[in-house]
Amino acid sequence: MTSRTSTEDRSTTGSTPAAVAAGTTPPPVSAATADGTAPASAAAPPPGVGTEPPPAVPVAAEAAGTETSGGAGAGGRPFRRAPRTRRRTLAPGKRLPASRLVGPVLFLALWAVASAAGQLDPGAIPAPWTVLRTTGDLWTDGTLPTDVLTSLERAGYGFAFGLTAGVVLALASGLSRVGEALIDGTVQLNRAIPTLGLIPLFILWLGIGETFKIAIIAIVVYIPIYLNLHSALSGIDNRFVELAEVQGLSRIRFIRQIVIPGALPGFFVGLRLGVTGSWLSLVVLEQINATSGLGYMMFQAQNYGRTDIILVGLLIYGIFGLVSDSAVRLVERKVLSWRRTLSS
């Protein structure tokens, strides 16, 4: 009696929780056979006991109707997954070839169409073909080449002096507190004074020849170069300075490896503004006691009512400005090719 009770207790204790919860008793575990192998009932458990259920198919994946690379779900249905969505690009996109010429070409096309339709007064705004014919006449008689070379020489000298002054003053002010105290306030005061208002004073100081024209152009050029370069120098992250101090860099290596790369973007912005400013000031300066130059040619055309010659001068100034700005942009793109920006 005691033996039967203990046997029943052992069989009840060996039941699995799943079997107890289901209210059924699994078959007793038999001993090994004589040859040492387990019986068939122990080698193959009944279905549904001790096996993992098949993975469920997501509802969203089934609704999408896209098939995965392998396997099948319950009932032989293939596994499904959601469709792969394309990521939206926020960048402006790939640069268009000759994109800066689209605007000027469109402007010339509208000008030609309006002139051909008779919407523009030929006496006030001549047609583009009239301006081209006048340009050819001026070039043939030798007037235009002389004026263009004279204007290029004046703008070149003024730009060179202004570039040198702007870079030197910005470096002295941006890298030294003493230099900033001596230079920055003076430059800001000069910036607040209209540069063209200095013409009478410079004529009294330097005479009415070429010197005062070059000096005015240099002032117009150096101010934007100084402002942008000084701002770039002041905006260098102080952590780079601390890193250079920890690495033990000398003053020369610090300027070459940290200051110059950090300040180049601001320098090129000021350089573009300076190039444009040299052409803007040249228009006014060449109308003051000048015997040649594009501004002088336009001033003489005003006296005779030749609007076609005035437009020739304006178009040449615009072409010079566009070409010089594009050249600076090209150099900037080559020098700063290590940057990853929206424009690149």
Buried (B, 14 or more C-beta within 10 A) or exposed (E): EEEEEEEEEEBEEEBEEEEEEEEEEBEEEEEEEEEEEEEEEEEEEEEEEEEEEEEEBEEEBBEEEBEEEEEEBEEEEBBBBEEEEEEEEEEEEEEEEEEEEEEEEEEEEEBEEEBEEEEBEEEEBBBBEBBBEBBEBBEEEEBBEEBBEBBBEBBEBBBBBBBBBBBEBBBBBBBEEEBBEEBBEEBEEBBEEEBBEBBEEBBEEBEEEBBBBBBBBBBBBBBBBBBBBBBBBBEBEEEBBEEBEEEEBEEEEBBEBBBEBBBBBBBBBBBBBBBBBBBEBBBBBBBBBBEBBBBBBBBBBEEEEBBBBBBBBBBBBEEBBBEBBEEBBEEBEEBBEEEEEEEE
